[in-house]
Amino acid sequence: MKSTLIFSALIGVIASANAVTFTQWNFNNTDNSGTTGTLATSIGVGSAALIGGTTGTFASGNSNGGSTDPETSVDDTAWNISTWAAQGAGSGTRGVQFNTSTVGYSSVIVTWDQRHSNTSTRFTQFQYSIDGTTFTSAGLLNDGIFEGNAGDTWFNNRSVDLSSIAGVAGNANFAFRVVSVFAPSTTAYATASPTGSYSTSGTLRFDMVTVGGTVVPEPTTIAVLGLGVAALARRRKIAR
């Protein structure tokens, strides 16, 4: 029993020590321009795409208080999304999508910074996919919905913990979306600014989209630990 507890504790220590960021998009492009960002990952491998008819440009990640990006020069760019669905239509269909493999990782967490313009939707929803095609918010806190209750404002460090969602860890087809949605229990988009009017040309700006998790120990590492714990148990038995 003690040997089992020791083995479990060692695995836990290894896991906590191996929590890392394995994919990230900071959208920065080192060309001294605030309007020519990139969709290429800054860490790891993945893809970013527009969905549902949205359009994208690049704009400052420093404006209006700024995102958490440590870059402070003009090269700090963010992904600026527009062309949203008409009022009362298309809830949950327009936004952005990110794909990345989680193979080799468990306890996956996604974080990002998001700026709402005055006339943008007040509510957005995080949706995930374990097959790269079908998206859902099932099992997420508050159904994956986030509120931006002020216009021209950054809401930094939005976070979704997917560690309890079956199929997310160790998945080559993992993907997630952030989409505009109606205000809860209504059939209309609310605006970020309490005094604003919803507009399809409002913008949501994304920065520091980050996927992290815990490195899954290699089987050889687990085997070596098991042998070590077994040897320790034998020595203790002999010592008695």
C-alpha positions as CSV (number, residue, x, y, z in Angstrom):
1,M,0.0,0.0,0.0
2,K,2.8,2.4,0.9
3,S,4.6,1.6,-2.3
4,T,1.5,2.4,-4.3
5,L,1.2,5.7,-2.5
6,I,4.8,6.6,-3.1
7,F,4.5,5.7,-6.8
8,S,1.4,7.8,-7.2
9,A,3.0,10.7,-5.4
10,L,6.1,10.5,-7.7
11,I,3.9,10.5,-10.8
12,G,2.0,13.6,-9.4
13,V,5.2,15.5,-8.8
14,I,6.4,14.7,-12.4
15,A,3.1,15.8,-13.8
16,S,3.0,19.1,-11.9
17,A,6.5,19.9,-12.9
18,N,5.7,19.3,-16.6
19,A,2.8,21.8,-17.0
20,V,3.6,23.8,-20.1
21,T,2.3,26.0,-22.9
22,F,2.5,23.8,-26.0
23,T,0.6,26.0,-28.5
24,Q,0.2,29.8,-28.7
25,W,-0.8,32.5,-31.1
26,N,0.4,36.0,-30.3
27,F,-0.3,37.3,-33.9
28,N,2.8,39.5,-33.9
29,N,4.9,40.2,-36.9
30,T,8.3,41.7,-36.5
31,D,8.1,44.3,-39.3
32,N,7.5,47.5,-37.3
33,S,3.9,47.7,-38.4
34,G,0.8,47.4,-36.3
35,T,-1.4,46.2,-39.1
36,T,0.5,43.2,-40.5
37,G,0.2,40.5,-38.0
38,T,0.4,36.7,-38.6
39,L,-1.8,33.7,-38.0
40,A,1.3,31.5,-37.7
41,T,1.8,30.0,-34.2
42,S,4.4,31.7,-31.9
43,I,4.7,28.4,-30.0
44,G,4.0,24.9,-31.2
45,V,2.0,23.8,-34.2
46,G,-1.6,24.7,-35.0
47,S,-3.9,26.7,-37.3
48,A,-6.3,29.6,-37.0
49,A,-9.3,30.3,-39.3
50,L,-12.3,32.5,-39.7
51,I,-15.7,30.8,-39.6
52,G,-19.2,31.6,-40.6
53,G,-18.5,34.5,-42.9
54,T,-16.4,36.7,-40.5
55,T,-13.5,38.8,-41.9
56,G,-10.2,39.5,-40.2
57,T,-7.5,42.1,-40.1
58,F,-4.8,42.9,-37.7
59,A,-4.8,45.8,-35.2
60,S,-3.0,47.0,-32.1
61,G,-2.7,44.7,-29.1
62,N,-1.7,47.7,-26.9
63,S,-4.7,49.9,-27.4
64,N,-7.4,50.5,-24.7
65,G,-5.3,49.1,-21.9
66,G,-3.9,46.3,-24.0
67,S,-3.7,42.5,-23.9
68,T,-1.2,40.5,-21.7
69,D,1.2,40.2,-24.6
70,P,4.7,41.3,-23.2
71,E,5.5,42.9,-26.5
72,T,5.0,46.6,-26.2
73,S,6.2,47.9,-29.5
74,V,4.1,48.6,-32.6
75,D,4.7,45.0,-33.5
76,D,2.2,43.9,-30.8
77,T,-0.7,43.0,-33.0
78,A,-4.0,41.3,-32.4
79,W,-6.5,39.5,-34.6
80,N,-9.4,41.9,-35.3
81,I,-12.6,40.1,-36.4
82,S,-15.7,41.7,-38.0
83,T,-18.6,41.0,-40.3
84,W,-21.0,39.4,-37.8
85,A,-24.5,38.0,-38.3
86,A,-27.5,40.3,-38.5
87,Q,-29.3,41.2,-35.3
88,G,-31.5,38.2,-34.3
89,A,-29.8,35.7,-36.6
90,G,-26.9,33.2,-36.6
91,S,-26.2,32.9,-32.9
92,G,-23.2,30.7,-32.3
93,T,-22.2,30.4,-36.0
94,R,-19.6,33.2,-36.5
95,G,-16.2,33.7,-35.0
96,V,-12.8,32.1,-35.0
97,Q,-11.5,28.6,-34.8
98,F,-8.2,27.1,-33.7
99,N,-6.8,23.6,-34.2
100,T,-3.9,22.0,-32.4
101,S,-2.9,18.5,-31.3
102,T,-3.0,17.7,-27.6
103,V,-1.1,14.4,-28.1
104,G,1.3,13.9,-25.2
105,Y,-0.6,16.2,-22.9
106,S,-3.4,16.0,-20.3
107,S,-5.2,18.6,-18.1
108,V,-5.7,20.9,-21.1
109,I,-6.4,24.6,-20.4
110,V,-7.1,27.3,-23.0
111,T,-6.6,31.0,-22.2
112,W,-6.9,34.1,-24.4
113,D,-7.4,37.9,-24.3
114,Q,-10.4,39.4,-26.0
115,R,-11.3,43.0,-26.7
116,H,-15.0,44.0,-27.4
117,S,-15.7,47.1,-29.4
118,N,-18.7,49.3,-28.4
119,T,-21.0,47.8,-31.0
120,S,-19.9,44.2,-30.8
121,T,-21.7,41.4,-29.2
122,R,-21.6,41.4,-25.4
123,F,-21.6,37.6,-25.2
124,T,-19.3,35.1,-26.8
125,Q,-19.1,31.3,-26.3
126,F,-16.2,28.9,-26.2
127,Q,-16.9,25.6,-28.0
128,Y,-14.6,22.6,-28.3
129,S,-14.3,19.6,-30.6
130,I,-12.7,16.2,-30.1
131,D,-13.2,15.2,-33.8
132,G,-12.3,18.5,-35.4
133,T,-15.8,18.8,-36.9
134,T,-18.5,18.7,-34.2
135,F,-18.4,21.5,-31.7
136,T,-20.0,21.8,-28.3
137,S,-19.9,23.6,-25.0
138,A,-21.2,20.6,-23.0
139,G,-19.7,20.3,-19.5
140,L,-18.2,23.8,-19.4
141,L,-18.7,26.3,-16.6
142,N,-21.6,28.7,-17.5
143,D,-22.0,26.7,-20.8
144,G,-18.7,28.3,-22.0
145,I,-20.3,31.8,-22.2
146,F,-18.2,34.9,-21.5
147,E,-19.5,38.5,-21.1
148,G,-17.8,41.7,-22.2
149,N,-19.7,44.3,-20.3
150,A,-17.8,47.3,-21.6
151,G,-16.9,48.6,-25.0
152,D,-13.4,49.3,-26.4
153,T,-12.1,47.2,-23.5
154,W,-9.8,44.2,-23.2
155,F,-10.9,41.3,-21.1
156,N,-7.7,39.4,-20.4
157,N,-7.0,35.9,-19.2
158,R,-10.3,34.3,-20.2
159,S,-9.8,30.7,-19.4
160,V,-11.5,27.3,-20.0
161,D,-10.4,24.3,-18.0
162,L,-10.9,21.1,-20.2
163,S,-9.2,18.7,-17.8
164,S,-12.5,17.0,-17.0
165,I,-13.7,16.7,-20.6
166,A,-13.3,13.2,-22.0
167,G,-11.5,13.0,-25.2
168,V,-9.6,16.3,-25.1
169,A,-6.3,15.0,-23.7
170,G,-4.0,13.2,-26.1
171,N,-6.1,14.1,-29.1
172,A,-4.7,14.9,-32.6
173,N,-8.0,16.3,-33.7
174,F,-8.6,18.8,-30.9
175,A,-10.1,22.2,-31.9
176,F,-11.9,25.1,-30.3
177,R,-13.9,28.1,-31.4
178,V,-15.0,31.4,-29.9
179,V,-18.3,32.5,-31.4
180,S,-20.8,35.4,-31.0
181,V,-24.0,34.4,-29.3
182,F,-27.3,36.0,-28.3
183,A,-27.7,37.3,-24.8
184,P,-28.8,34.4,-22.5
185,S,-32.5,33.6,-22.7
186,T,-33.1,36.0,-25.6
187,T,-33.0,35.9,-29.4
188,A,-30.9,39.0,-29.9
189,Y,-27.3,40.2,-29.5
190,A,-26.6,42.6,-26.7
191,T,-23.9,45.1,-27.1
192,A,-20.7,45.4,-25.1
193,S,-21.3,49.1,-24.5
194,P,-24.6,49.6,-22.5
195,T,-25.4,52.6,-24.6
196,G,-24.3,51.2,-28.0
197,S,-26.3,49.7,-30.8
198,Y,-25.4,46.3,-32.2
199,S,-23.6,46.4,-35.6
200,T,-22.4,43.7,-37.9
201,S,-19.2,45.8,-38.3
202,G,-18.4,45.7,-34.6
203,T,-15.2,44.0,-33.7
204,L,-13.8,41.4,-31.4
205,R,-10.1,41.4,-31.1
206,F,-8.1,38.3,-30.0
207,D,-4.6,38.1,-28.6
208,M,-2.4,35.6,-26.7
209,V,-4.5,32.5,-27.5
210,T,-2.7,29.9,-25.5
211,V,-3.2,26.1,-25.1
212,G,-1.4,24.5,-22.1
213,G,-1.4,21.2,-20.3
214,T,0.6,18.6,-18.4
215,V,3.2,16.5,-20.2
216,V,2.2,12.9,-20.0
217,P,5.2,10.9,-18.6
218,E,6.7,8.5,-21.1
219,P,6.0,4.8,-20.5
220,T,9.8,4.2,-19.9
221,T,9.8,6.9,-17.2
222,I,6.8,5.3,-15.5
223,A,8.5,1.8,-15.7
224,V,11.7,3.1,-14.2
225,L,9.8,4.7,-11.4
226,G,7.9,1.5,-10.8
227,L,11.2,-0.5,-10.6
228,G,12.6,2.0,-8.2
229,V,9.6,1.9,-5.9
230,A,9.6,-1.9,-6.0
231,A,13.3,-2.0,-5.1
232,L,12.6,0.4,-2.2
233,A,9.8,-1.8,-1.0
234,R,12.0,-5.0,-1.1
235,R,14.8,-3.2,0.9
236,R,12.3,-2.2,3.5
237,K,10.9,-5.8,3.7
238,I,14.4,-7.2,4.1
239,A,15.3,-4.6,6.8
240,R,12.4,-5.8,8.9
